Structures are given as structure tokens and as C-alpha cells.
Amino acid sequence: MNGKVIVITGASGALGKVVAEAARARGAKLAEIDHAASSVPPAPDRLVIGGIDLSDAAQASQAIETTAAHFGRLDALINIAGAFAFETVADGDPRTWQRLHAINVMTALNASRAAIPHLVNSGAGRIVNIGAMGALQAGAGMGPYAASKAGVHRLTEAMAAELKGKVTVNAVMPSTIDTPANRRDMPQADFTKWVTGDELASVILFLASEAASAVTGALIPVNGRV
């Protein structure tokens, strides 16, 4: 991935930081886009764009165009921006469904739409989305999250079909990711069975690499040791 220009959304989150570090170690140039504000100055191999609401199409387009202008091209987009909520249908708030759809689906859609022309021009463009194993069969309290991640799965498949031969589009489907927040929320769980950020980053960056040129439309389970 040496010299490739990769955009990572949700770059300041637990998974985003791990993927960014792994991509940087492989020689990639990074644009790190996040909702959180940032004061990191731009550099030849790194552009940090904070304060962006990717659920807004105009803001997503602005961030992608800023990236393209800075680096001169765009080779891969990794859509990590997302959110989780646990609510039952009967007792939950309908606004949670709207919020998770906006953060999980619309951020990926808006960033991808803005990036597509640049990825096509790359000649080896890649889009990698973050789905979820929990979206394959939702359990109690998982309705809003599972529905939004199922939307990411279908978005991935649609874009893969539309961009076949031009840009590959795939998604990883992790089970529970070993993060500080998940350990805090589930203190009685067996953390050794969870997928680590490094393990997930390896799969994501493979899909973003030239080695994955023959893979598109795939929803890849990354289950850890469950």
C-alpha cells in the first residue's frame, strides 16, 4: 500500500485509530475524517479533517474534495464511521432508528458517492464498509442497529454491482470487537473470544489493497474466536 491515498471515516474512534496506524505502517497516505474536531496540521502524508457530519451530503463532498485536492488523487475509502444503540422495539425511541440509519448508512453512502469519481480515476479504487454479524439475525434489543447495518450490507452489494470493473466494494462483518467501550459495557464477557482491532484491520486493509482486485460484493465474516 506504499504511497496509496486512503480515506478513513470515523478515524478518531477505537477501530479507526487502529486501521489508520496499520495503514500508515504499510506506507499509505491518509485522510482521516471524523465528526470530532481536530487541530492536526496537514502534512504530505496525512490530512486530518475534523468537525464533519458525513450524514450531510454537502459536508461529505467537501471533505472528499479537500482530500483529492491535497493529495491529487484517491485510491481507497474505508467507511468506519458508525454508532451502536441497544433498544427494544416496544420501549425504544423511533429517533434511535433514524439516528443509526444516518450514522451507519448515510455516512457510508455520502462518502462513497463523493469518492466514486476519484476512485474510478485511480484505476484500482477500493471501498470497504463495516457491516456486522449481528445484522444477519437480530436479537432482542438489536433492532435499530441490525437494521442500519443490514442497510450497509445492501449498499455494499448495490455499489459493487454498479461499479464492477471500475471499483471494488466489499464489507467486513465483525462480531464483537475488543474495544475499551465494549469491555466496559460487557465486563462479564470472555474478551479472548472477541475479534481484535488489529485482526479486523488486517482484513480491511487486504480488501483495500491491490491483492484484493478480484474480490467485490463480498460480505466477509470476521468472527474472532466465537
C-alpha positions in Angstrom: 0.0 0.0 0.0 3.0 2.2 -0.2 2.0 5.6 -1.5 -1.7 4.8 -1.8 -4.1 7.5 -0.7 -6.6 6.1 1.7 -9.6 8.0 3.3 -10.7 6.7 6.6 -14.0 7.9 8.1 -14.6 7.7 11.8 -10.8 7.8 12.1 -10.7 9.0 15.7 -12.8 6.1 17.0 -11.3 2.9 18.5 -11.3 0.9 15.3 -10.5 4.0 13.1 -7.3 4.6 15.1 -6.1 1.0 14.7 -6.8 0.9 11.0 -5.1 4.3 10.4 -2.0 3.2 12.3 -1.8 -0.1 10.4 -2.3 1.7 7.0 0.4 4.2 7.9 2.8 1.4 8.8 2.2 0.0 5.3 3.3 3.3 3.7 -0.2 4.7 2.9 -1.0 8.4 2.8 -4.1 9.0 4.9 -7.0 11.4 5.0 -8.7 10.9 8.4 -12.2 12.3 8.5 -14.3 12.5 11.7 -17.1 14.3 13.4 -14.8 15.2 16.3 -12.9 18.5 15.9 -9.2 18.4 15.1 -6.3 20.8 15.1 -3.8 18.5 13.5 -2.0 20.4 10.7 -1.9 18.9 7.2 1.3 17.1 6.1 2.4 15.5 2.8 1.3 12.0 4.0 -1.5 12.9 6.4 -4.6 15.1 6.3 -6.9 15.2 9.3 -10.4 16.7 8.7 -12.5 17.2 11.8 -15.9 18.6 12.5 -17.5 16.8 9.6 -21.0 15.5 9.7 -20.9 12.8 7.0 -24.6 12.2 7.2 -24.8 15.5 5.4 -24.1 15.0 1.7 -22.6 18.5 1.2 -20.2 18.1 4.1 -19.1 14.7 2.9 -18.5 16.0 -0.6 -16.5 18.9 0.8 -14.3 16.6 2.9 -13.6 14.3 0.0 -12.8 17.1 -2.4 -10.5 18.6 0.1 -8.7 15.3 0.3 -8.4 15.0 -3.5 -7.1 18.5 -3.8 -4.5 17.8 -1.1 -3.1 14.5 -2.4 -4.0 14.8 -6.1 -5.9 11.5 -6.1 -7.8 9.0 -4.0 -7.2 5.2 -4.1 -9.4 3.7 -1.3 -12.2 4.7 1.0 -12.7 2.9 4.3 -16.1 3.7 5.8 -15.7 3.2 9.6 -17.9 6.0 10.9 -20.8 4.4 12.8 -22.7 4.1 16.1 -24.4 1.4 18.2 -27.5 1.5 20.4 -29.3 -1.2 22.3 -33.1 -0.6 22.5 -36.1 -2.9 22.3 -38.8 -2.1 19.8 -41.6 -1.6 22.3 -39.6 0.6 24.8 -37.2 2.4 22.5 -37.3 5.7 20.7 -38.1 5.8 17.0 -35.5 8.6 16.7 -32.8 6.0 17.6 -33.6 4.2 14.3 -33.3 7.4 12.4 -30.0 8.3 14.2 -28.4 4.9 13.5 -29.6 4.9 9.9 -28.0 8.4 9.5 -24.7 7.5 11.2 -24.3 3.9 9.8 -25.8 4.1 6.4 -25.9 7.7 5.2 -22.3 8.4 6.2 -21.1 5.5 4.0 -23.4 6.4 1.2 -22.4 10.1 1.2 -18.7 9.5 1.4 -18.9 6.8 -1.3 -20.9 8.9 -3.7 -18.4 11.8 -3.3 -15.4 9.5 -3.7 -16.6 7.4 -6.6 -15.3 9.7 -9.5 -11.8 9.8 -7.8 -11.8 6.1 -7.2 -12.7 5.3 -10.8 -9.8 7.6 -11.9 -7.4 5.7 -9.7 -7.8 2.6 -11.8 -7.7 0.4 -8.7 -10.2 2.1 -6.5 -11.5 0.3 -3.4 -14.4 0.9 -1.0 -14.5 -1.1 2.3 -17.5 -0.8 4.6 -18.1 -2.0 8.1 -21.2 -4.3 8.4 -22.0 -6.5 11.4 -22.6 -10.2 12.0 -25.5 -9.0 14.2 -27.3 -7.8 11.1 -27.7 -11.3 9.8 -30.1 -12.2 12.5 -31.1 -9.6 15.0 -31.5 -10.4 18.7 -33.7 -8.7 21.3 -32.7 -5.0 21.6 -30.7 -5.1 18.4 -33.4 -3.9 16.0 -32.2 -0.4 15.2 -28.5 -1.4 15.0 -29.1 -4.5 12.9 -31.5 -2.7 10.6 -28.9 0.0 9.9 -26.1 -2.5 9.4 -28.2 -4.6 7.1 -28.6 -1.4 5.1 -24.8 -1.2 4.9 -24.7 -4.7 3.5 -27.3 -4.0 0.8 -25.5 -0.7 0.0 -22.2 -2.6 -0.4 -23.8 -5.2 -2.8 -25.5 -2.5 -4.9 -22.4 -0.4 -5.3 -20.3 -3.5 -6.1 -22.8 -4.3 -9.0 -22.9 -0.8 -10.2 -19.1 -0.3 -10.1 -18.0 -3.7 -11.3 -14.8 -3.4 -13.4 -14.1 0.1 -12.1 -14.0 0.0 -8.2 -14.2 -3.0 -5.9 -16.7 -2.6 -3.0 -16.7 -5.0 0.0 -17.7 -5.1 3.6 -16.4 -6.8 6.7 -18.9 -8.2 9.2 -17.2 -8.3 12.7 -18.7 -9.9 15.7 -18.0 -8.1 19.0 -14.8 -6.0 18.6 -12.4 -5.9 21.6 -12.5 -2.2 22.5 -12.4 -0.4 25.8 -16.0 0.6 25.5 -17.2 -3.0 24.8 -15.2 -4.3 27.8 -16.7 -1.6 30.0 -20.2 -2.4 28.8 -19.8 -6.2 29.0 -17.5 -6.8 31.9 -18.5 -10.5 32.4 -17.8 -11.4 28.8 -14.9 -13.6 27.6 -12.7 -11.0 25.9 -10.4 -13.6 24.4 -13.2 -14.7 22.0 -13.7 -11.2 20.6 -12.1 -10.0 17.3 -9.3 -7.5 18.0 -8.9 -4.3 16.2 -5.6 -5.4 14.7 -7.2 -8.6 13.3 -10.0 -6.6 11.7 -7.6 -4.0 10.4 -5.7 -6.7 8.5 -8.8 -7.9 6.7 -9.9 -4.3 5.9 -6.5 -3.4 4.5 -6.3 -6.5 2.5 -9.7 -5.6 0.8 -8.3 -2.1 0.2 -5.1 -3.4 -1.4 -4.2 -4.4 -4.9 -4.1 -8.1 -3.8 -7.9 -8.0 -3.5 -8.5 -6.9 -7.1 -10.7 -10.0 -7.8 -12.9 -9.5 -4.7 -16.0 -7.4 -4.9 -19.5 -7.6 -3.5 -18.3 -9.7 -0.6 -19.6 -9.6 3.0 -16.8 -11.2 4.9 -17.4 -12.5 8.5 -14.7 -11.6 11.0 -15.8 -13.6 14.0 -12.8 -13.7 16.2 -12.9 -17.0 18.2 -16.6 -17.2 18.9 
